[in-house]
C-alpha cells in the first residue's frame, strides 16, 4: 500500500536509495533510518564521484593556472556557476557568488550591503522563525550602523503573523530577511506577497533558501527577490558548497566581504581596486571541487524534477503528521502540507528530545534534537528544544513507521 | 540492551523524583548556566554554614541525564567542606572524561552516570550541573566545553 502511494509521486525511491551508499549502513545491527536531512542531506554516488573525478582528473586552481588543467578546472567551476544560475532561474551566472553556504552568504550581505548602506534609524525586518544565521549577522550590522531590528511574529499554528505587517514594513524598512521554509516548523512562507509588500515600500528582500531551495526549488526571476542564500550540503552537495544569488546592480554597489587573492583588480600601497562581480566576492582559493560536485547535485535533482521532489515530501509529511498525532505527539507548525515542507518538530509525551534522540538512535533512527538554531521559535512555543524528523527524496513511508515504532521504546526504557 | 548502561533505575528515579529541586532564598552562592546544544538550563544554590555546604539545591529543566545528575550532585556534596566539594567535582569530571575508574564508595549513586561516557554527546548533559556548582563555588574548570553551535 505504501509502495503504491510512493509510486504515485513520480519518484522511484527504491531506485534512488541505491544511489546513496550510506543508506545501506546499519547502526548497531539495525538499518539506518536517516531522518535528519534538514540538518544535512546525504550524498548520492553521482556527487561523490564528481568530486573524486575532479581531484583525479582535473585538479588545479581555478582562474590562476595558465595550463591545460587550470583551464579545465576553471571551466568546470564556472560551469557549476552557470548550472546554479539556471537552476535558480537567475538571469546570468554573474549573479551567483559561491560561498560556504547560507550562513556565509547572509554574512556577506549583512557586511557588504548592510554595513555599507544602512544608517541610524533604518530598520531591518526579520521574522521570529529565522535561523540564527539570519539573525546574528543582522545584529552585527545593526550594532555597527545604528539600524534597528524588528520582527514579524508567529501565529499559534506556526505561520508568520502578518496581521500588522503594514506597521512593521514601512519606508524605514531597508531590508526584509525571511526564510522561504522554516527549518524547525517546516512553514513555507508566502514569499510572493512579502516580496511585493517589501518592494512597495522600497525595501530589499533577502530570502534564506537553505531549506526552500533543496525541497521546493526557487525561481529568483519569478520571485523577484534581491538576495537568495542557499547551501549545497542540504541539497545532496558537498559540505561548504553553495552560494548567494543577488541582483547584479546590488553586487556591483556592495562592498567586498573578504579581501585577498583573485578578488582584486589592482593593488597599490594604500588601496586596491576590485575584480568584476561575482569574483569580487570570491577571495582566496575557493571550494572548487565542492562547487563542481554541487553542480552534479543540481543535475541529480533536475533529473528527478523538483515537482516530484515536492510531491514525495508532501506525501511523507502528511503521513508522518498523521502517525505522530495518532501516537500522541505534540506537533509544532502548520498541519496543512501545502504550506509545510518535510520537517516535523514534535514532543513525544514528556520525553526530553535529547533522551528521545538517544533512544531512537538505538533503533537506528537518526533524528535531530535541540533548538535547531531557532531559539526564538522555541521561546515562542515555550519549549527548550524539540525532536525533529525531516525527509528527503530517499525517505520512505516504512521509515516513518520505523520512527513511530521506535517511539514506543522510549516508554519501556524510561518506564513511562 | 546497551541503553540500560545509561537509563539505569537510579538515574530514572532521580529524574522522576529529583531531590533538592527548589529555589533557596537564603543561598549565599548561586549560579545559572545553559547548555546551548539542547536548551537545558540549571541554577544551583549553595548555603554555607561554618565552612560547610549546609544546603545545596537546584532548579531548571532538561533531559533525564542533566536533571538526575543535578539531583544526585546536591545529595553528594551537601555537608562537605568547600575543598572537599571541589575534590568531588574533580573526580566526577575524571569519571565522565573516562580517565578515572570511579569507586562506588566515593561517588555513591553517581557511579550510575558512568555509562554516559559511551555517549559522548550526552556527557555535556551529565556535567552541566557540576559546571554550574563549580562556578558558584568560585572556580572555573570547563571540561564540558559548553560552546554554542
Boltz contact constraints between the chains, C-beta under 6 A:
constraints:
  - contact:
      token1: [A, 352]
      token2: [B, 63]
      max_distance: 6.0
  - contact:
      token1: [A, 354]
      token2: [B, 38]
      max_distance: 6.0
  - contact:
      token1: [A, 354]
      token2: [B, 63]
      max_distance: 6.0
  - contact:
      token1: [A, 355]
      token2: [B, 63]
      max_distance: 6.0
  - contact:
      token1: [A, 355]
      token2: [B, 64]
      max_distance: 6.0
  - contact:
      token1: [A, 362]
      token2: [B, 3]
      max_distance: 6.0
  - contact:
      token1: [A, 370]
      token2: [B, 37]
      max_distance: 6.0
  - contact:
      token1: [A, 370]
      token2: [B, 38]
      max_distance: 6.0
  - contact:
      token1: [A, 371]
      token2: [B, 39]
      max_distance: 6.0
  - contact:
      token1: [A, 384]
      token2: [B, 39]
      max_distance: 6.0
  - contact:
      token1: [A, 384]
      token2: [B, 61]
      max_distance: 6.0
  - contact:
      token1: [A, 385]
      token2: [B, 38]
      max_distance: 6.0
  - contact:
      token1: [A, 385]
      token2: [B, 39]
      max_distance: 6.0
  - contact:
      token1: [A, 413]
      token2: [B, 3]
      max_distance: 6.0
  - contact:
      token1: [A, 413]
      token2: [B, 7]
      max_distance: 6.0
  - contact:
      token1: [A, 415]
      token2: [B, 12]
      max_distance: 6.0
